[in-house]
């Protein structure tokens, strides 16, 4: 299955009718073949017509049949073999091992949602039986089930070309919920996107689902994405990317005649708190782990540790010295796109130029590569400069040196909403942890003990979300099985006879869903 | 406990420092004593400081202790006795029996949330245990729990001065979730609001909760409400009222540096579908039930049946004739406020003036009273005039006469998002019901068989919500125990030792919460 430069609309591989663009080899900046073409407005319309036509089928389909679809999708992605890995390596500059692991994660994520469908808790069935003889008046028969919202627009991320893109967490959770998906392909990996979309469309056809179940629309501009979010047939949006782009989509969604939810995962500095007793016993060990996390994938993770909080003093100085050594040994990294690389360089330079900020550790740099850096600042400097609160997308972090634990708590209270907060502590720090934990839970979706946020487990208990601007909706997660809830809403059926109830709500319980019943 | 004209801030009954206003006797338009005073910006600030200070305590409190608080609130409201009913009757014009029933509903709703807290499912605890030896790499210990969002601003409705106001569904579900509540009192029943707030503050003090757990801010303008929604300490908004006011609050919430969720229940016409076989067998019976529902509480229900869909013909004509008789026998009703009464009269007059619309049934009217009406229009007229899609808040409905079932489905597909859709059918209509049910579920939060939406059961399986503009967030309900979910977000704790975990997540499970565990 070679790359042809196509989109997928209503299950068919078609050339876009719009402007031409190319994938770019991340390591060299060279154009990759073949050319891609953005889709035209008429092609966007065709994709939306097909998605809307498929919505009723999907919303009413048995969870087990959607589970089969997701498993077939996983199998077809694996079947793509090295063609997929080779293309993704070229387009993203990520190494083979990382992409092979990400492919497995992507397939397992689809399979995990299949299991979630078979377990059935997502449907949230509640049955409250009638009581015609109730003294206060007849009580009706009420039955509640979670139902699919309708077609979902998905915007993939550049930094996970498989696990957060065409068949990533948003797509798999939306399909699991019973929503058709229209993906706006990320222009940083159009060939990877096309290959995966082909696998998904094959699975849709094999499983007998409607052709509008899935579409991939290629575009290297913003017009197609804006048109999707503005269209009345789209009922929710999943997005992973920059704060600017996420906020722009949220504004479009809120301005519609019928506003819709936007689940945008956007921006975080993921504070790492280094408490004194732990720093005293293991400053060098933590420094090594920190630099490994900071530079993993050239620092291009949503959960990259971009902010450190510690109490100034000799142990903090030991930590800085060890970071300096580790960072100096790091070979400058390829970044996902030339644009991301340039942006990182200018953001890091701007941070370094803020009065009161010092660059205390720096790796080599090379043309078109990202160098790693650690900056330091006082708590007063951090609190006074909002610029220091913004994410640096790449291998750079800022260490805020606080006078004492009270000032550290003050800094933690001042950070914006986060995906993660990590706390490093020894036994003697437990009292401080107790004080800080409520604050950390207020600021983030996930709080870690003695670790780093990179490495997001796909699990029923994962939360990859958090208060604004980490995401646009702190009530949700974009990783883990709870992500399916984003694409469902409750519906109540009152007093319907058994033979007219949806399958999910009949007394016969043909789909064998778990249910809470009030007699 | 007489009415003093006060607000409640940080648990203390205080006179507002702003402009003076009065409650108004609904039946006469006379001013009620004593005078009320709007709170000042400094008093709003004081309420927010107290709410923010209470947030950590509430979020970390044991579900069982919040259950006790809610039960004490229910008891203190009942303890108010006839003073409450008498004041509410004067301010709203609603009859004694209705208000006594609503008081019981309000108390039972608080007790139902107490039961929900004791059952513990709301906490959604998920534990995914560590596996340090996993071949693909060590698996962390992950524990998820639903946590309170923080202080919530609540805007009560005029039409339920008890059950959707100071101690209504929004307040009880937010407190149950562990969120402090700041109520902006509805100026249509300030004395009722003060009495109930006094009962709640007494319960807060008796149960040892922080003084900032609950506040009531009186205001007859929009400034206090706008200030609440714009303030960074408020983390969510519950609202029941007009579409215009709900949308204005949603705009403020979306424009904040950190946008917050707004749960506004705003506007619905609640389509009632009359299928042919049922109309043939019982046109007169349905007409009587319909007029009873239409005129209940002078038509001032969110779920009032404001739109009827039927196939034109002799049975439809029988229905109209029976409605005409029943409406003619209705004595014009007192409305909640003079403003609502005037607004209803002008909206109904405007609907009647639309070309193609005919007034086919009309009760007597009287000065300051609402007359009941039934209008008819063709499907073509309805589809062509958006004005006919708007809610008439009062005892008036529009019957859309369709040529056939296909046209009826077309009309149903064109209605805006609804709280309820009701379908009246006989056995011979089952095929039509099967065709229409997916469409009805797409348009509404609740679909009823052979009934009317008025009478909203407070139940674990109730959905009082629906697609925009019925509400601003179709993923939620404002009635029933699922309403608690609106004020919670998931948080994940990773790799914390037992003695540092929040009580909700320890292996010891001191709060005895139900939990799903993956070993």
Boltz contact constraints between the chains, C-beta under 6 A:
constraints:
  - contact:
      token1: [A, 56]
      token2: [B, 438]
      max_distance: 6.0
  - contact:
      token1: [A, 126]
      token2: [B, 460]
      max_distance: 6.0
  - contact:
      token1: [A, 126]
      token2: [B, 461]
      max_distance: 6.0
  - contact:
      token1: [A, 128]
      token2: [B, 459]
      max_distance: 6.0
  - contact:
      token1: [A, 128]
      token2: [B, 460]
      max_distance: 6.0
  - contact:
      token1: [A, 128]
      token2: [B, 461]
      max_distance: 6.0
  - contact:
      token1: [A, 142]
      token2: [B, 459]
      max_distance: 6.0
  - contact:
      token1: [A, 142]
      token2: [B, 461]
      max_distance: 6.0
  - contact:
      token1: [A, 142]
      token2: [B, 462]
      max_distance: 6.0
  - contact:
      token1: [A, 143]
      token2: [B, 461]
      max_distance: 6.0
  - contact:
      token1: [A, 144]
      token2: [B, 461]
      max_distance: 6.0
  - contact:
      token1: [A, 254]
      token2: [B, 254]
      max_distance: 6.0
  - contact:
      token1: [A, 258]
      token2: [B, 468]
      max_distance: 6.0
  - contact:
      token1: [A, 433]
      token2: [B, 500]
      max_distance: 6.0
  - contact:
      token1: [A, 438]
      token2: [B, 56]
      max_distance: 6.0
  - contact:
      token1: [A, 441]
      token2: [B, 491]
      max_distance: 6.0
  - contact:
      token1: [A, 446]
      token2: [B, 492]
      max_distance: 6.0
  - contact:
      token1: [A, 447]
      token2: [B, 493]
      max_distance: 6.0
  - contact:
      token1: [A, 448]
      token2: [B, 494]
      max_distance: 6.0
  - contact:
      token1: [A, 449]
      token2: [B, 495]
      max_distance: 6.0
  - contact:
      token1: [A, 449]
      token2: [B, 496]
      max_distance: 6.0
  - contact:
      token1: [A, 451]
      token2: [B, 495]
      max_distance: 6.0
  - contact:
      token1: [A, 459]
      token2: [B, 128]
      max_distance: 6.0
  - contact:
      token1: [A, 459]
      token2: [B, 142]
      max_distance: 6.0
  - contact:
      token1: [A, 460]
      token2: [B, 126]
      max_distance: 6.0
  - contact:
      token1: [A, 460]
      token2: [B, 128]
      max_distance: 6.0
  - contact:
      token1: [A, 460]
      token2: [B, 518]
      max_distance: 6.0
  - contact:
      token1: [A, 461]
      token2: [B, 126]
      max_distance: 6.0
  - contact:
      token1: [A, 461]
      token2: [B, 128]
      max_distance: 6.0
  - contact:
      token1: [A, 461]
      token2: [B, 142]
      max_distance: 6.0
  - contact:
      token1: [A, 461]
      token2: [B, 143]
      max_distance: 6.0
  - contact:
      token1: [A, 461]
      token2: [B, 144]
      max_distance: 6.0
  - contact:
      token1: [A, 462]
      token2: [B, 142]
      max_distance: 6.0
  - contact:
      token1: [A, 462]
      token2: [B, 492]
      max_distance: 6.0
  - contact:
      token1: [A, 463]
      token2: [B, 490]
      max_distance: 6.0
  - contact:
      token1: [A, 463]
      token2: [B, 492]
      max_distance: 6.0
  - contact:
      token1: [A, 468]
      token2: [B, 258]
      max_distance: 6.0
  - contact:
      token1: [A, 474]
      token2: [B, 489]
      max_distance: 6.0
  - contact:
      token1: [A, 475]
      token2: [B, 489]
      max_distance: 6.0
  - contact:
      token1: [A, 489]
      token2: [B, 474]
      max_distance: 6.0
  - contact:
      token1: [A, 489]
      token2: [B, 475]
      max_distance: 6.0
  - contact:
      token1: [A, 490]
      token2: [B, 463]
      max_distance: 6.0
  - contact:
      token1: [A, 491]
      token2: [B, 441]
      max_distance: 6.0
  - contact:
      token1: [A, 492]
      token2: [B, 446]
      max_distance: 6.0
  - contact:
      token1: [A, 492]
      token2: [B, 463]
      max_distance: 6.0
  - contact:
      token1: [A, 493]
      token2: [B, 447]
      max_distance: 6.0
  - contact:
      token1: [A, 494]
      token2: [B, 448]
      max_distance: 6.0
  - contact:
      token1: [A, 495]
      token2: [B, 449]
      max_distance: 6.0
  - contact:
      token1: [A, 495]
      token2: [B, 451]
      max_distance: 6.0
  - contact:
      token1: [A, 496]
      token2: [B, 449]
      max_distance: 6.0
  - contact:
      token1: [A, 500]
      token2: [B, 433]
      max_distance: 6.0
  - contact:
      token1: [A, 518]
      token2: [B, 460]
      max_distance: 6.0
